[in-house]
Amino acid sequence: MELSAYPNPTSNLVWIQCNQVIKKIVITDIQGKIQQTMEAFDSNSNTENLASIDLSSMVPGVYLISVLDTTNSQQTIRIVKGY
């Protein structure tokens, strides 16, 4: 699985792009506490390998975004949320 996130660092919105169909996204803080979970992406959509995440309500810091695809492969990417 190839995974990218942009812009990084970000202040509000981050885009997650994957070369596979995204099944689930879990955002955790650096201590491992789950901050947000997104699942049940529309498999009929043209954007099933692209997701936007609004981080505006989260405090600035480092977050880990784990992406699970439909083949149950998982990859994690680090995001910095600024002011």
Helices and strands as residue ranges (DSSP letters): E 3-6, E 13-18, E 22-29, E 34-39, E 50-54, E 61-69, E 74-81
